[in-house]
Amino acid sequence: MTLKKELTRIAKLDHYVRPEKIAGAIKLDSNENFALDREFILQVVTEAARHVDLREYPIDELEDLYLQLARYTGINKKYIGAGSGSDQIIELLLTTLAANSKAQSRATVFVPTFSYFISRCELHGLTVDKVSLDKNFELDIDRFTKSAKKSNLVYLCSPNNPTGGQLPKKDGVELLDRLDDGKRLVLVDEAYADFSDYSLAKEATRRDNVIVLRTLSKAFGLAGARVGYMIAGEKTAEVFRSTIQSPYPVSTLSLTIATRVLEKVDIVRNVIENIKGERKRIFERLGETNGIRVFRSDANFLFVETGKKYSAIARALEKEGIVVKLLGNVSDHIGCMRITVGTREMNDRFLECVKGTAS
Ligand SMILES: Cc1ncc(COP(=O)(O)O)c(C=O)c1O
């Protein structure tokens, strides 16, 4: 393909649109963690800035991060690889393991799911087979397996963005078993697993074809630091660290910040529990509101169907300076929004606004 043709093809693809930053807004649109105290992060950043010497390449800092990630996950560091956000790890895996060979050019995902992943597959020329979740956003694992078996790459978002739910653990393990025939790579995106009841990370360490993706952008409140990691079989993790990943993928400052936040994981664990409590409270309060359907979530956000009240609620939220992810119609669901669980005060402002408009 000529360069001109390739640029024309790429220009036509859907691409991620960065959210607009609105000064002073209550930001409930990107699943960041504002319940983690800003002063806590600031203190860690200040200490890290004093400690590092940015004139040097990061050498020991990556090792320190691996040790803390191993402590947090309970998984030996030989199974772990790190990157500049899980986005960058996805990108690397796509370009090296999935899109590289002509024979490996199909991906299977269920939909709706994290659209960034689909866009990146399309950018790299992979055909993406989309298996729809049912009307309750549940997955028919037989249908999914059938499509996945024709693919070289399978993506499971667990818990799923934007719907919030996570497959029952036994279905997740069953899927990995069914797809464990050496023919395909299975990516399990666990960006939100810190808020859920289980992780498939241990399963990944026992298999050659499964990579679990995690991030410090969500529960750990470090979206701006850009630190993600993956957990895989020993050989896969080793090849990733030695050859696939670039030598210095994360800045010394970000590595040091991430390591120090992980050292204080009890503070983060507390915040995660608060967010889960708030998730339950918002779920119950919205559930009592006529005409609104809210879906069970295992993540730090909720998927809400507002039907005919969509425009009125969207306008009211905008007027109050509350930003949520407006999704419009999703499959057969009308007027959908994804709402990040914030601090209690942020959540109260959101609930008051919705209740005032919808009732
Ligand atoms: C499912 C999922 N995976 C990955 C990411 C990206 O995470 P990171 O900030 O580590 O690149 C996001 C961010 O929204 C996400 O929702």
The ligand as an ORCA input file, in Angstrom:
! r2SCAN-3c Opt
* xyz 0 1
  C     -10.617     -0.646     30.078
  C      -9.484      0.315     30.078
  N      -8.280     -0.125     29.753
  C      -7.225      0.699     29.730
  C      -7.368      2.035     30.028
  C      -6.175      2.925     29.924
  O      -5.466      2.962     31.083
  P      -4.051      3.690     31.196
  O      -4.303      5.006     31.818
  O      -3.249      2.773     32.067
  O      -3.474      3.796     29.821
  C      -8.612      2.550     30.361
  C      -8.786      3.979     30.639
  O      -9.824      4.531     30.663
  C      -9.711      1.654     30.380
  O     -10.926      2.091     30.636
*
